[in-house]
Structure formats: structure tokens, C-alpha cells
């Protein structure tokens, strides 16, 4: 640095000027300096050498020699030398100044070297300090006793203690109890040139835990003496927390998957297992460790692994999920699995294959069973339907026969009895014979009615219901008209309330009303003032119609028999009947989704009820 | 062989007697030809078999029972009503069957009337008398039938 600043001109200039000054001073003080004429010149050379180095020193020496020789050594004002003494004096002067120059210059060089070395050191120290202070790691240095003698900014930030608070304390003070022995041992068993690393838990000033990786290395002098310890501390709390949460989530995932009834796995691109869950382990009775890194073909030489592999390849090449059925051979035979295979990708872009499989063997067996069952059921239904159809057919032809073939002979009996009676009219018959003929005629007629009613009953059971909206008021009027002749000249007081509309089969409901009104008329035959009331009530779902009379009534203990076929509660010959009418009423009402019932008392009349579903405002499909 | 105004197709001798008795009350008994089964009925109407020498023309009405030997009543009806020559001929189904399917079927085939033989003889007589009167006397038969009014 000194060399850089002092130019040659300056350096040599100082030599010349200092010699000149020496000359002037010596000239002025010559009287005083008679015996030591070189004193100032020695000083000039010294200054020159000090200031400019060896060469300016030498220049000053030469100049001083010449000038001193010229001015102060006789002969004066000439360069010649008058005596050997003068020459010797000059020589001594020359030697002394040369020595001074050389020493001064050496001294100067040494000083320069020292200065620049110091500057370099300063530079280096600055650099290291900056490095240490701004380092991402926290740094402590410990003295031989393990006390902190240096702490950087970073560790102060990490732990929340100021640097002065840390100095002089043991590093162990900041370490969690559990980790102290570890650090202690590591500090004691040092080995030259070997750093040790530990995971440590430190405590911050605020009590929070700090996870760190501490790198501990001894500071050793060149002679191998231990001077202290360097501890570098890296804050890995976040990483540790991430690791912990990863571990936790992994554990959660593991335990979750271990309860999963499905088998799950992950394979790499060439089919080596990276993960399998508990279920798959148990299934094949192999530990997870056995699986990892192996392919199906390696693990199961006897399994149909080719199909598995083909599916894997398909998923990996297409990049699409595949749902497929795969088979596995187990101890109890072949099992079918429905497998879902899908592509996965790691963050680094590695292609993986994920898969889950569910054993559907049982389900398939069930399905097969159900299919089989359904088939047998179907064929059974078909069989039964055919049987039913055959039975129906039989019934049909039976009723036809009854209708046609049974009625014909009755007609013939009645016809010929009539003809016989006519024939005998000319010759009057005795009373008994006449009565017999009348009985034959009446019985025949009854048998005919019976057949007709029976046929109607059977028809009502089989005929399809044709739904229309029925005006019940109108229907009652029509039925009243139909039975007019039954009333003859009797006086019957009708009381008909307005009735609601209803949905049903008109001819069937007409038969219902016909039967009920006919009955009412019939069983009020003995009343002086027959009264028949027709009305209705409405509840939430149904309309309830009733036909009430003040006729002979019935004994309530036989109510249950009223609606049974061929059941009659009156043996009185004037209440003729077949016992089919009310059975027909019940059958028709049931087929319409309604109920029938009756109330009565002997001698006090009867009330017959029937309910029908209410007419819906919308959507008439209720059958 | 004579052509008469009413063709009765009936297999039951009893019914034949009762029907004829009933018709005799209108003096129509003599206007009746009785055949005993469907085949004979067709022979009569088409003038074939034993009836090939019958006089030309059609009766004014056919009273047809349904349950007949050989060819039954519905078959006879179907045959007549699908023949353009015969379909104008009035056919009254006279049967014991009240079964609705029979009724519907007969009307579908083109029956002109359907009468159920009542069990009660008086009703029966009334029904037959009415039938005879209407079809043989009141009703104007289609062309080709036996020529009209005959003195009683």
C-alpha cells in the first residue's frame, strides 16, 4: 500500500531534497560541524531510505558523497580529494549510509509486509464474521470448559435469547433434559477432526420446543491441543413437524387401510409392489416385507398373474382407470375379485399403479343362486299360471254347462208341467194332485233362479271391472224402477239422500244396489208402513253407503253369516231367496276395494252398509 | 220339397215340442221347418244333401240354438254372415245360455237377435210367440225370402 502511494518522483525527490537540506544546514553550521561534517547527510540518507527505500537511499548517499566532497572536504569546491584521510572519511560516510539505507529499507519492507498481512487478516476476519453472523445455522463456540464464548445472531434468533445472555453459560442449559447425556458424551469424547451430528431438542426462551440437528466439532490447535468446541445448529422444527404429521397421517392411513375389507396395493411401473395393505397380506399369508419390490410373477408362480399383468399394462399405457374382474386361486378354490386399477403419479413424475380389489365370489354365487331361483320361480309361476288358466277354463266350461245344460231340463219340466195342467183343465184334478203340480212348477222356477244367481255370482268373481264414474243417485233411481213390480200395490216410503259420485263398474254396482233394495223391499213386506232409507257418509278415504229398512231385521248373532253364500237367516216361505244375493254384494264390493257390514235387530229392521274408495280429484287409477 | 217361413235349428226334442206348442198359439207351427243340427241347417239353407230338391228362396228367419251336434250354432252363424248371399237372412239366436261371452260373440258374428229361453214356461211361451209374430209377420224380410203374407 505504501509503495503504491509513493511515486518514484517523490521517493527520489525526497532523497535529493533531504541531501540539499543537509547541504544547506551543513553550510550554515559549518563552524559547528567541523569534525562531523556528515551528520546531516547521514540523516538525509536515513530519511531517504526510510521514505523511498534502498535505491533512493543510495541516490542520497551518492549525492551526499559528491556534495560533501565538493563543499566540505579539501580541496573545497572541487571534487578532488586532498588526502587519504578525506578519502577515508568519505568511504566511512559511504559505508555508514549504505548500511543505513540497506537496514532502513529492510525495516521498511518488513513493516510493509506486516501491515499488509494485518490488513488481509482483518479482511478475512470481517468476511468470516459476516459469514457466521448471517449463516443459516446457529453457531456456538465453547471454551474448554464447555461454556459458550461465542454465539451468532442466528442462534440468538432461534432460541430467543440475546447473545450476551448466552455467553458464559453451558450449552447443555439450552438442551432438553432427555438429550443432555447425548450432547454431554459427544462433547467429552472428541476426536480430532471428527464432527458428530445429533438430533436434539432445544428449549426456546419462550418455552417452545425447537428441533435441531447439531453438528459438533472440536476446535483444535495446530499442536493438537483442544481449544474448544464448535456447535452448529440447524433448525429442523418445521421439517420435524412435517415428518411427524407425515408419520401420523401414514399411521392413520395404515390403520385405516388395515380395517378395509378390500385389498389395496401400489405397484411401480414395472409391476413391483411398493405398498400392500393388511388385507392382502392376510389373504396370501405373506408379510408386507415379502411383497415390497417384487412382481406378481415372482411372488405367485402358481397364480394366473398374466391377466393381472395385462390389466396393469393397460392402465399404465392408457392412463385410464380400469374396472375389471380378476381371479385368484385360494385354498378353497378360485375367487373372483372386482378390481379397480388406476394410474398414479409421484411428484417427481414417476408413474405408479394403484389398485383395490373386492372379493365378489360370494356375491357371484348369490347372484347365480338368485338367478337360478328366479328362473325356477319363473317357470313355477308359468306352470301355476297355466294350471290356473286351465282351472279357469274348466270353470268357464262348467258354468257354461250349468247355464245351458242344467237350465234346459228345468225348462222342459216347467213346460211340460204347464202343458199337463192345461191338458187336465177339462177334467178337474183332485186338490192334492193340483198342489203337487204347483209345487213342481214353483220348485222348477226356483231351481232356475238359483242357477241364474249362481251364474251371476261366478260371473262377478271373474268378470273384469270396468271403471267409470257413476252417479249413484241415478243408479238408485234405475234400480228402484227395476224392482217396482216387487212392490206391486204396497206402499213403501222411500227416503233417498243425495249421494256422491263414485268410481266403479256400473253393472256390478247396479247388482249391489239391486240386491240390497230388493232385500229391503222383501223384508218390509209385512210392515204396514214400509220405510226404506238410502244415504251415505264420507270419511277420509271412503264413502260409506247404507240401505236402512224397518222390516223384520235379523238376529245380530248371525251377522257373520249374512254375506256367506247359500246362507239364509229366514226360513219363512214368504221371504224366498237363494242365499246368493248378499254373497254377491260382498264379492263385488271387495273387488272394488271396499267393505260390507250390517246391523239389525229382530223386528226392528236392518241396515246394510258398504264402503267404496272416495272418488279421487285426479288420477283415477286406483285399482 | 217345400220352403217354409221359419227354420228352427234345435237338437232337443223337448225344446222342439215346446217351441212348436208356443208357435201354434200364433198359428205359426205349420210355418216351421225343424233341422236337428248345424250341418243339416246349412244343407237346408244351401239346398244341398237331402234338401237339394227344395224349392228356391230363403226362410224369413232362422231360429238357431247354440249348442248343436256336428256344427254348432256359432259356426252356422259365422258361415251365414260371412256369405254375401246369406248375410241378409235374419238369424235369431235362441239359447239357454245367459253367458255374456256367447252373447257378445253372437252379436259380433252378426246375429239379428239373441233370446234366452226362459225357464218359466209361461214366459217361454210369451217369448216364442213374440218372436214368431215379429219375424214371421211384422218384420219385412229381405228380398229373396219366401213371399210375404199368407192368410192365417
Interface residues (C-beta under 8 A of the other chain):
Chain A: X399 X400 X403 X404 X405 X407 X408 X410 X411 X412 X414 X415 X416 X417 X418 X419 X441 X444 X445 X447 X448 X451 X452 X455 X459 X463
Chain B: X12 X14 X15 X18 X21 X66 X67 X95 X96 X97 X98 X99 X100 X102 X117 X118 X119 X120 X121 X122 X124
